[in-house]
Amino acid sequence: MIYLKIAFLNIFRNKRRTFLTMLVIVSGITSIIIFGGYVQYMYWGLRESFIRTQLGHIQVYKKGYAQEGNIDPLEYLISDYEQVRRLIHEVQPEVRAVSAQLEFSGLVSTSEKTTVFIGKGIEPETDYLISSAEVIRRGRDISQFDVEAGILGIGLADGLGVNPGEFVTLLTSTKKGGINAVDFELKGAFKSGIKEYDDKALKIPLSLAQYLLNVKEVSKLIILLKNTDDTNMVAQNLKGVFERKGFDLEIKSWDELAPFYHSVVSLYNGIFRFIGGIIGIIVIFSIANTLLMSVMERVNEIGTIRAMGATRPLVLKSFIYEGIIIGIIGGIIGVTIGIIMSCLINIKGIPMPAAPSMTRGYVAYIKLNPQVSIYGFVLAFVTSFISSIFPARKASKMKIVDALRHF
């Protein structure tokens, strides 16, 4: 303990140099806390946006739908979906809602214009939960009491030049290959934030979609959980239940259906590691410079304590202690200031422009994460230890006679 005390006193001999070194460490760690918190918020926001834009936490299909459903979706429909829904609620208390959907496509027309659409038959009483990231821009959403009604993506509504209260016509192929059409009243226009989706999407009640396609089945069941962290556990449990019951079903979790999310995570992880590496290098050189200058100023002192019996390992250990103490103090201060700065930023957030392919911006926040704070502190500690090795070795290898003669 006496050597730690001496090392602590030595680092404050030259307060100005120590302060500048601490400033570098604190600035670096604070930057890591803030940027790391921003990245964590991006991950969380992007994940929840995908989940609550018709994706859900888990999707249940008839086997084969994931591979062939895009080519011929009406050949892979779930017939006993109400039984499956009841079973899911019975065996998984973590489930918040199970919403049935029927996907289809065709032509949508007004009296003047016709274009293609990608449609979904939905259950309004549960769909609002899994599509909470979508915003109604004009009119209102459809309710469980609407029968012949629907909503369009804002881009599709603008392209057709149709407003709430007007009627549009849907034309599509039935499961048996026939042609069917229905008229419905437009209740509103929604905006998901993804332009390509908003330009083609429409939603109508499930019963109307089933009538249009002449089916009684659904394409999928979308499961929304109370907690996203339970996704893998619930998915594995449901797979086991379906196998035991002999259901011809397959399950996909949200992360299997969102490759773009994983691409963004990989990109930001790479940027975060790169920034952490740069900060680490800066800290190493700063502390090494501080300790090396300290060695040069204390040559006579080193010679004196060596002459009094101090061994080379003891001198080596003393200077390494100094570097470690600088790193610990700087790390603690950096993490503290980083947390305080993050809380101040979160008072109003950071206005951000719309991302590529998105149609609206957002307000970003700093999501404090213990792992990021620990990473920042460990970075300060490790880099301080590494940067102290060379000056410590230089001090320990000094010859006693040469050190005592130094002026």
Contacts in CASP RR format, 6 or more apart in sequence:
PFRMAT RR
TARGET T0000
AUTHOR 0000-0000-0000
METHOD contacts of the structure
MODEL  1
MIYLKIAFLNIFRNKRRTFLTMLVIVSGITSIIIFGGYVQYMYWGLRESF
IRTQLGHIQVYKKGYAQEGNIDPLEYLISDYEQVRRLIHEVQPEVRAVSA
QLEFSGLVSTSEKTTVFIGKGIEPETDYLISSAEVIRRGRDISQFDVEAG
ILGIGLADGLGVNPGEFVTLLTSTKKGGINAVDFELKGAFKSGIKEYDDK
ALKIPLSLAQYLLNVKEVSKLIILLKNTDDTNMVAQNLKGVFERKGFDLE
IKSWDELAPFYHSVVSLYNGIFRFIGGIIGIIVIFSIANTLLMSVMERVN
EIGTIRAMGATRPLVLKSFIYEGIIIGIIGGIIGVTIGIIMSCLINIKGI
PMPAAPSMTRGYVAYIKLNPQVSIYGFVLAFVTSFISSIFPARKASKMKI
VDALRHF
3 314 0 8 1.000
3 317 0 8 1.000
3 318 0 8 1.000
3 321 0 8 1.000
4 321 0 8 1.000
4 325 0 8 1.000
6 318 0 8 1.000
7 318 0 8 1.000
7 319 0 8 1.000
7 321 0 8 1.000
7 322 0 8 1.000
7 323 0 8 1.000
7 325 0 8 1.000
8 325 0 8 1.000
10 294 0 8 1.000
10 298 0 8 1.000
10 318 0 8 1.000
10 322 0 8 1.000
11 18 0 8 1.000
11 294 0 8 1.000
11 322 0 8 1.000
11 323 0 8 1.000
11 325 0 8 1.000
11 326 0 8 1.000
12 18 0 8 1.000
13 294 0 8 1.000
14 293 0 8 1.000
14 294 0 8 1.000
14 297 0 8 1.000
17 290 0 8 1.000
17 293 0 8 1.000
17 294 0 8 1.000
18 290 0 8 1.000
18 326 0 8 1.000
20 286 0 8 1.000
20 290 0 8 1.000
21 286 0 8 1.000
21 287 0 8 1.000
21 289 0 8 1.000
21 290 0 8 1.000
21 326 0 8 1.000
22 326 0 8 1.000
22 329 0 8 1.000
22 330 0 8 1.000
22 333 0 8 1.000
24 282 0 8 1.000
24 283 0 8 1.000
24 286 0 8 1.000
25 283 0 8 1.000
25 286 0 8 1.000
25 287 0 8 1.000
25 326 0 8 1.000
25 327 0 8 1.000
25 330 0 8 1.000
25 331 0 8 1.000
25 333 0 8 1.000
25 334 0 8 1.000
25 380 0 8 1.000
25 384 0 8 1.000
26 330 0 8 1.000
26 331 0 8 1.000
26 333 0 8 1.000
26 334 0 8 1.000
26 337 0 8 1.000
28 279 0 8 1.000
28 282 0 8 1.000
28 283 0 8 1.000
28 334 0 8 1.000
29 279 0 8 1.000
29 330 0 8 1.000
29 331 0 8 1.000
29 334 0 8 1.000
29 335 0 8 1.000
29 338 0 8 1.000
29 376 0 8 1.000
29 377 0 8 1.000
29 379 0 8 1.000
29 380 0 8 1.000
30 334 0 8 1.000
30 337 0 8 1.000
30 338 0 8 1.000
30 341 0 8 1.000
31 275 0 8 1.000
31 279 0 8 1.000
32 275 0 8 1.000
32 276 0 8 1.000
32 279 0 8 1.000
32 372 0 8 1.000
32 375 0 8 1.000
32 376 0 8 1.000
32 379 0 8 1.000
33 334 0 8 1.000
33 335 0 8 1.000
33 338 0 8 1.000
33 339 0 8 1.000
33 341 0 8 1.000
33 342 0 8 1.000
33 368 0 8 1.000
33 372 0 8 1.000
33 373 0 8 1.000
33 376 0 8 1.000
34 338 0 8 1.000
34 341 0 8 1.000
34 342 0 8 1.000
34 345 0 8 1.000
34 366 0 8 1.000
35 272 0 8 1.000
35 275 0 8 1.000
36 272 0 8 1.000
36 366 0 8 1.000
36 369 0 8 1.000
36 372 0 8 1.000
37 342 0 8 1.000
37 366 0 8 1.000
37 367 0 8 1.000
37 368 0 8 1.000
37 369 0 8 1.000
37 372 0 8 1.000
38 350 0 8 1.000
38 364 0 8 1.000
38 366 0 8 1.000
38 367 0 8 1.000
39 268 0 8 1.000
39 269 0 8 1.000
39 271 0 8 1.000
39 272 0 8 1.000
40 367 0 8 1.000
40 368 0 8 1.000
40 369 0 8 1.000
40 372 0 8 1.000
41 364 0 8 1.000
41 365 0 8 1.000
41 366 0 8 1.000
41 367 0 8 1.000
42 264 0 8 1.000
42 268 0 8 1.000
42 364 0 8 1.000
43 264 0 8 1.000
43 265 0 8 1.000
43 268 0 8 1.000
44 367 0 8 1.000
46 261 0 8 1.000
46 264 0 8 1.000
47 228 0 8 1.000
47 254 0 8 1.000
47 258 0 8 1.000
47 261 0 8 1.000
48 133 0 8 1.000
48 228 0 8 1.000
49 133 0 8 1.000
50 254 0 8 1.000
50 257 0 8 1.000
50 258 0 8 1.000
50 260 0 8 1.000
50 261 0 8 1.000
51 57 0 8 1.000
51 130 0 8 1.000
51 224 0 8 1.000
51 228 0 8 1.000
51 254 0 8 1.000
52 129 0 8 1.000
52 130 0 8 1.000
52 131 0 8 1.000
52 132 0 8 1.000
52 133 0 8 1.000
53 131 0 8 1.000
53 133 0 8 1.000
53 134 0 8 1.000
53 192 0 8 1.000
53 194 0 8 1.000
54 101 0 8 1.000
54 120 0 8 1.000
54 130 0 8 1.000
54 131 0 8 1.000
54 134 0 8 1.000
54 222 0 8 1.000
55 130 0 8 1.000
55 222 0 8 1.000
55 254 0 8 1.000
55 257 0 8 1.000
55 258 0 8 1.000
56 130 0 8 1.000
56 222 0 8 1.000
56 223 0 8 1.000
56 224 0 8 1.000
56 254 0 8 1.000
57 223 0 8 1.000
57 224 0 8 1.000
57 225 0 8 1.000
57 228 0 8 1.000
57 231 0 8 1.000
57 234 0 8 1.000
57 253 0 8 1.000
57 254 0 8 1.000
58 222 0 8 1.000
58 223 0 8 1.000
58 225 0 8 1.000
58 231 0 8 1.000
58 234 0 8 1.000
58 235 0 8 1.000
58 238 0 8 1.000
58 251 0 8 1.000
58 252 0 8 1.000
58 253 0 8 1.000
58 254 0 8 1.000
59 220 0 8 1.000
59 221 0 8 1.000
59 222 0 8 1.000
59 223 0 8 1.000
59 251 0 8 1.000
59 252 0 8 1.000
59 257 0 8 1.000
60 78 0 8 1.000
60 84 0 8 1.000
60 88 0 8 1.000
60 220 0 8 1.000
60 221 0 8 1.000
60 222 0 8 1.000
60 223 0 8 1.000
60 238 0 8 1.000
60 249 0 8 1.000
60 250 0 8 1.000
60 251 0 8 1.000
61 76 0 8 1.000
61 78 0 8 1.000
61 219 0 8 1.000
61 220 0 8 1.000
61 249 0 8 1.000
61 250 0 8 1.000
61 251 0 8 1.000
61 252 0 8 1.000
62 76 0 8 1.000
62 77 0 8 1.000
62 78 0 8 1.000
62 248 0 8 1.000
62 249 0 8 1.000
62 250 0 8 1.000
63 76 0 8 1.000
63 248 0 8 1.000
63 249 0 8 1.000
63 250 0 8 1.000
64 76 0 8 1.000
64 250 0 8 1.000
65 73 0 8 1.000
65 76 0 8 1.000
65 219 0 8 1.000
65 220 0 8 1.000
65 250 0 8 1.000
66 250 0 8 1.000
66 252 0 8 1.000
68 75 0 8 1.000
68 76 0 8 1.000
69 75 0 8 1.000
69 76 0 8 1.000
73 103 0 8 1.000
73 104 0 8 1.000
73 219 0 8 1.000
74 104 0 8 1.000
74 174 0 8 1.000
74 175 0 8 1.000
74 213 0 8 1.000
74 215 0 8 1.000
75 175 0 8 1.000
76 219 0 8 1.000
77 102 0 8 1.000
77 175 0 8 1.000
77 215 0 8 1.000
77 217 0 8 1.000
77 218 0 8 1.000
77 219 0 8 1.000
78 84 0 8 1.000
78 217 0 8 1.000
78 218 0 8 1.000
78 219 0 8 1.000
78 220 0 8 1.000
78 221 0 8 1.000
78 249 0 8 1.000
79 216 0 8 1.000
79 217 0 8 1.000
81 100 0 8 1.000
81 217 0 8 1.000
81 218 0 8 1.000
81 221 0 8 1.000
84 221 0 8 1.000
84 247 0 8 1.000
84 249 0 8 1.000
85 98 0 8 1.000
85 100 0 8 1.000
85 221 0 8 1.000
87 241 0 8 1.000
87 245 0 8 1.000
88 95 0 8 1.000
88 98 0 8 1.000
88 221 0 8 1.000
88 223 0 8 1.000
88 238 0 8 1.000
89 95 0 8 1.000
89 98 0 8 1.000
91 237 0 8 1.000
91 238 0 8 1.000
91 241 0 8 1.000
92 234 0 8 1.000
92 237 0 8 1.000
92 238 0 8 1.000
94 225 0 8 1.000
94 226 0 8 1.000
94 227 0 8 1.000
94 230 0 8 1.000
94 233 0 8 1.000
94 234 0 8 1.000
95 223 0 8 1.000
95 224 0 8 1.000
95 225 0 8 1.000
95 226 0 8 1.000
95 234 0 8 1.000
96 129 0 8 1.000
96 224 0 8 1.000
96 225 0 8 1.000
96 226 0 8 1.000
97 126 0 8 1.000
97 129 0 8 1.000
97 130 0 8 1.000
97 223 0 8 1.000
97 224 0 8 1.000
98 126 0 8 1.000
98 221 0 8 1.000
98 222 0 8 1.000
98 223 0 8 1.000
98 224 0 8 1.000
99 122 0 8 1.000
99 123 0 8 1.000
99 126 0 8 1.000
99 127 0 8 1.000
99 129 0 8 1.000
99 130 0 8 1.000
99 221 0 8 1.000
99 222 0 8 1.000
99 224 0 8 1.000
100 123 0 8 1.000
100 206 0 8 1.000
100 218 0 8 1.000
100 220 0 8 1.000
100 221 0 8 1.000
100 222 0 8 1.000
101 120 0 8 1.000
101 121 0 8 1.000
101 122 0 8 1.000
101 123 0 8 1.000
101 127 0 8 1.000
101 206 0 8 1.000
101 218 0 8 1.000
101 219 0 8 1.000
101 220 0 8 1.000
101 221 0 8 1.000
101 222 0 8 1.000
102 120 0 8 1.000
102 121 0 8 1.000
102 206 0 8 1.000
102 209 0 8 1.000
102 210 0 8 1.000
102 213 0 8 1.000
102 215 0 8 1.000
102 217 0 8 1.000
102 218 0 8 1.000
102 219 0 8 1.000
103 118 0 8 1.000
103 119 0 8 1.000
103 120 0 8 1.000
103 121 0 8 1.000
103 219 0 8 1.000
103 220 0 8 1.000
104 119 0 8 1.000
104 120 0 8 1.000
104 121 0 8 1.000
104 172 0 8 1.000
104 209 0 8 1.000
104 212 0 8 1.000
104 213 0 8 1.000
105 116 0 8 1.000
105 117 0 8 1.000
105 118 0 8 1.000
105 119 0 8 1.000
105 172 0 8 1.000
106 116 0 8 1.000
106 117 0 8 1.000
106 170 0 8 1.000
106 171 0 8 1.000
106 172 0 8 1.000
106 173 0 8 1.000
107 114 0 8 1.000
107 115 0 8 1.000
107 116 0 8 1.000
107 117 0 8 1.000
107 170 0 8 1.000
107 171 0 8 1.000
107 172 0 8 1.000
108 114 0 8 1.000
108 115 0 8 1.000
108 116 0 8 1.000
108 117 0 8 1.000
108 152 0 8 1.000
108 156 0 8 1.000
108 160 0 8 1.000
108 168 0 8 1.000
108 169 0 8 1.000
108 170 0 8 1.000
108 171 0 8 1.000
108 202 0 8 1.000
109 168 0 8 1.000
109 169 0 8 1.000
109 170 0 8 1.000
109 171 0 8 1.000
110 160 0 8 1.000
110 161 0 8 1.000
110 162 0 8 1.000
110 166 0 8 1.000
110 168 0 8 1.000
110 169 0 8 1.000
113 159 0 8 1.000
113 160 0 8 1.000
113 161 0 8 1.000
115 156 0 8 1.000
115 159 0 8 1.000
115 160 0 8 1.000
116 200 0 8 1.000
117 156 0 8 1.000
117 170 0 8 1.000
117 200 0 8 1.000
117 201 0 8 1.000
117 202 0 8 1.000
118 200 0 8 1.000
118 201 0 8 1.000
118 202 0 8 1.000
119 201 0 8 1.000
119 202 0 8 1.000
119 203 0 8 1.000
119 204 0 8 1.000
119 209 0 8 1.000
120 201 0 8 1.000
120 202 0 8 1.000
120 203 0 8 1.000
120 204 0 8 1.000
120 209 0 8 1.000
121 203 0 8 1.000
121 204 0 8 1.000
121 205 0 8 1.000
121 206 0 8 1.000
121 208 0 8 1.000
121 209 0 8 1.000
121 210 0 8 1.000
122 142 0 8 1.000
122 203 0 8 1.000
122 204 0 8 1.000
122 205 0 8 1.000
122 206 0 8 1.000
123 144 0 8 1.000
123 205 0 8 1.000
123 206 0 8 1.000
124 141 0 8 1.000
124 142 0 8 1.000
124 143 0 8 1.000
124 144 0 8 1.000
124 146 0 8 1.000
124 205 0 8 1.000
125 144 0 8 1.000
126 224 0 8 1.000
127 203 0 8 1.000
128 141 0 8 1.000
129 224 0 8 1.000
130 222 0 8 1.000
130 224 0 8 1.000
133 192 0 8 1.000
134 190 0 8 1.000
134 191 0 8 1.000
134 192 0 8 1.000
135 190 0 8 1.000
135 191 0 8 1.000
135 192 0 8 1.000
136 151 0 8 1.000
136 188 0 8 1.000
136 189 0 8 1.000
136 190 0 8 1.000
136 191 0 8 1.000
137 154 0 8 1.000
137 188 0 8 1.000
137 189 0 8 1.000
137 190 0 8 1.000
137 191 0 8 1.000
138 154 0 8 1.000
138 157 0 8 1.000
138 163 0 8 1.000
138 164 0 8 1.000
138 188 0 8 1.000
138 189 0 8 1.000
139 164 0 8 1.000
139 187 0 8 1.000
139 188 0 8 1.000
139 189 0 8 1.000
140 164 0 8 1.000
140 187 0 8 1.000
140 188 0 8 1.000
141 151 0 8 1.000
141 187 0 8 1.000
141 188 0 8 1.000
141 190 0 8 1.000
142 149 0 8 1.000
142 150 0 8 1.000
142 151 0 8 1.000
142 187 0 8 1.000
142 203 0 8 1.000
142 204 0 8 1.000
142 205 0 8 1.000
146 187 0 8 1.000
146 205 0 8 1.000
147 205 0 8 1.000
147 207 0 8 1.000
147 208 0 8 1.000
148 182 0 8 1.000
148 183 0 8 1.000
148 184 0 8 1.000
148 185 0 8 1.000
148 208 0 8 1.000
149 184 0 8 1.000
149 185 0 8 1.000
149 186 0 8 1.000
149 187 0 8 1.000
149 204 0 8 1.000
149 205 0 8 1.000
149 208 0 8 1.000
150 184 0 8 1.000
150 185 0 8 1.000
150 186 0 8 1.000
150 187 0 8 1.000
150 188 0 8 1.000
150 202 0 8 1.000
150 203 0 8 1.000
150 204 0 8 1.000
150 205 0 8 1.000
151 186 0 8 1.000
151 187 0 8 1.000
151 188 0 8 1.000
151 189 0 8 1.000
151 190 0 8 1.000
151 202 0 8 1.000
151 203 0 8 1.000
152 160 0 8 1.000
152 162 0 8 1.000
152 168 0 8 1.000
152 186 0 8 1.000
152 188 0 8 1.000
152 189 0 8 1.000
152 190 0 8 1.000
152 201 0 8 1.000
152 202 0 8 1.000
153 189 0 8 1.000
153 190 0 8 1.000
153 191 0 8 1.000
153 192 0 8 1.000
153 197 0 8 1.000
153 198 0 8 1.000
153 199 0 8 1.000
153 200 0 8 1.000
153 201 0 8 1.000
153 202 0 8 1.000
154 189 0 8 1.000
154 190 0 8 1.000
154 191 0 8 1.000
154 198 0 8 1.000
155 189 0 8 1.000
155 195 0 8 1.000
155 198 0 8 1.000
155 199 0 8 1.000
156 189 0 8 1.000
156 198 0 8 1.000
156 199 0 8 1.000
156 200 0 8 1.000
156 201 0 8 1.000
156 202 0 8 1.000
157 163 0 8 1.000
157 186 0 8 1.000
157 188 0 8 1.000
157 189 0 8 1.000
158 189 0 8 1.000
160 168 0 8 1.000
162 168 0 8 1.000
162 186 0 8 1.000
163 186 0 8 1.000
164 186 0 8 1.000
164 187 0 8 1.000
164 188 0 8 1.000
164 189 0 8 1.000
165 185 0 8 1.000
165 186 0 8 1.000
165 187 0 8 1.000
166 185 0 8 1.000
166 186 0 8 1.000
167 183 0 8 1.000
167 184 0 8 1.000
167 185 0 8 1.000
167 186 0 8 1.000
168 183 0 8 1.000
168 184 0 8 1.000
168 186 0 8 1.000
169 181 0 8 1.000
169 182 0 8 1.000
169 183 0 8 1.000
170 181 0 8 1.000
170 182 0 8 1.000
170 183 0 8 1.000
170 184 0 8 1.000
170 202 0 8 1.000
170 204 0 8 1.000
170 212 0 8 1.000
171 179 0 8 1.000
171 180 0 8 1.000
171 181 0 8 1.000
172 179 0 8 1.000
172 180 0 8 1.000
172 181 0 8 1.000
172 212 0 8 1.000
172 213 0 8 1.000
173 179 0 8 1.000
173 180 0 8 1.000
174 180 0 8 1.000
174 212 0 8 1.000
174 213 0 8 1.000
174 214 0 8 1.000
174 215 0 8 1.000
175 213 0 8 1.000
175 214 0 8 1.000
175 215 0 8 1.000
176 214 0 8 1.000
180 212 0 8 1.000
180 213 0 8 1.000
180 214 0 8 1.000
181 212 0 8 1.000
182 208 0 8 1.000
182 211 0 8 1.000
182 212 0 8 1.000
184 204 0 8 1.000
184 208 0 8 1.000
190 198 0 8 1.000
190 201 0 8 1.000
190 203 0 8 1.000
191 198 0 8 1.000
191 359 0 8 1.000
191 360 0 8 1.000
192 198 0 8 1.000
192 201 0 8 1.000
193 354 0 8 1.000
193 358 0 8 1.000
193 359 0 8 1.000
193 360 0 8 1.000
194 357 0 8 1.000
194 358 0 8 1.000
194 359 0 8 1.000
195 357 0 8 1.000
195 358 0 8 1.000
195 359 0 8 1.000
196 357 0 8 1.000
198 359 0 8 1.000
204 212 0 8 1.000
206 218 0 8 1.000
210 216 0 8 1.000
210 217 0 8 1.000
223 234 0 8 1.000
225 231 0 8 1.000
225 234 0 8 1.000
228 254 0 8 1.000
231 253 0 8 1.000
231 254 0 8 1.000
231 255 0 8 1.000
232 253 0 8 1.000
235 251 0 8 1.000
235 253 0 8 1.000
238 251 0 8 1.000
239 251 0 8 1.000
242 249 0 8 1.000
242 251 0 8 1.000
255 261 0 8 1.000
255 262 0 8 1.000
276 379 0 8 1.000
279 379 0 8 1.000
280 379 0 8 1.000
280 383 0 8 1.000
283 379 0 8 1.000
283 380 0 8 1.000
283 383 0 8 1.000
283 384 0 8 1.000
283 387 0 8 1.000
284 383 0 8 1.000
284 386 0 8 1.000
284 387 0 8 1.000
285 387 0 8 1.000
286 387 0 8 1.000
287 323 0 8 1.000
287 326 0 8 1.000
287 327 0 8 1.000
287 383 0 8 1.000
287 384 0 8 1.000
287 387 0 8 1.000
287 388 0 8 1.000
288 387 0 8 1.000
288 388 0 8 1.000
288 390 0 8 1.000
288 391 0 8 1.000
290 326 0 8 1.000
291 319 0 8 1.000
291 322 0 8 1.000
291 323 0 8 1.000
291 387 0 8 1.000
291 388 0 8 1.000
291 391 0 8 1.000
291 392 0 8 1.000
292 390 0 8 1.000
292 391 0 8 1.000
292 394 0 8 1.000
294 319 0 8 1.000
294 322 0 8 1.000
294 391 0 8 1.000
295 302 0 8 1.000
295 319 0 8 1.000
295 391 0 8 1.000
295 394 0 8 1.000
295 395 0 8 1.000
298 395 0 8 1.000
299 398 0 8 1.000
299 403 0 8 1.000
299 406 0 8 1.000
300 403 0 8 1.000
300 404 0 8 1.000
300 406 0 8 1.000
300 407 0 8 1.000
302 315 0 8 1.000
302 395 0 8 1.000
302 398 0 8 1.000
302 403 0 8 1.000
303 398 0 8 1.000
303 400 0 8 1.000
303 403 0 8 1.000
303 404 0 8 1.000
304 403 0 8 1.000
304 404 0 8 1.000
305 315 0 8 1.000
306 312 0 8 1.000
306 315 0 8 1.000
306 398 0 8 1.000
306 400 0 8 1.000
306 403 0 8 1.000
307 400 0 8 1.000
307 404 0 8 1.000
312 396 0 8 1.000
312 397 0 8 1.000
313 396 0 8 1.000
315 392 0 8 1.000
315 395 0 8 1.000
315 396 0 8 1.000
316 392 0 8 1.000
316 393 0 8 1.000
316 395 0 8 1.000
316 396 0 8 1.000
317 392 0 8 1.000
318 392 0 8 1.000
319 388 0 8 1.000
319 391 0 8 1.000
319 392 0 8 1.000
319 395 0 8 1.000
319 396 0 8 1.000
320 385 0 8 1.000
320 388 0 8 1.000
320 389 0 8 1.000
320 392 0 8 1.000
322 388 0 8 1.000
323 384 0 8 1.000
323 385 0 8 1.000
323 387 0 8 1.000
323 388 0 8 1.000
324 381 0 8 1.000
324 384 0 8 1.000
324 385 0 8 1.000
324 388 0 8 1.000
326 384 0 8 1.000
327 380 0 8 1.000
327 381 0 8 1.000
327 383 0 8 1.000
327 384 0 8 1.000
328 380 0 8 1.000
328 381 0 8 1.000
328 384 0 8 1.000
330 380 0 8 1.000
331 376 0 8 1.000
331 377 0 8 1.000
331 380 0 8 1.000
331 381 0 8 1.000
332 377 0 8 1.000
334 380 0 8 1.000
335 373 0 8 1.000
335 376 0 8 1.000
335 377 0 8 1.000
339 368 0 8 1.000
339 373 0 8 1.000
342 366 0 8 1.000
342 368 0 8 1.000
343 366 0 8 1.000
343 368 0 8 1.000
345 365 0 8 1.000
345 366 0 8 1.000
346 365 0 8 1.000
346 366 0 8 1.000
349 363 0 8 1.000
349 364 0 8 1.000
349 365 0 8 1.000
350 363 0 8 1.000
350 364 0 8 1.000
350 365 0 8 1.000
351 361 0 8 1.000
351 363 0 8 1.000
351 364 0 8 1.000
352 361 0 8 1.000
352 362 0 8 1.000
352 363 0 8 1.000
352 364 0 8 1.000
353 361 0 8 1.000
354 360 0 8 1.000
354 361 0 8 1.000
354 362 0 8 1.000
355 361 0 8 1.000
END
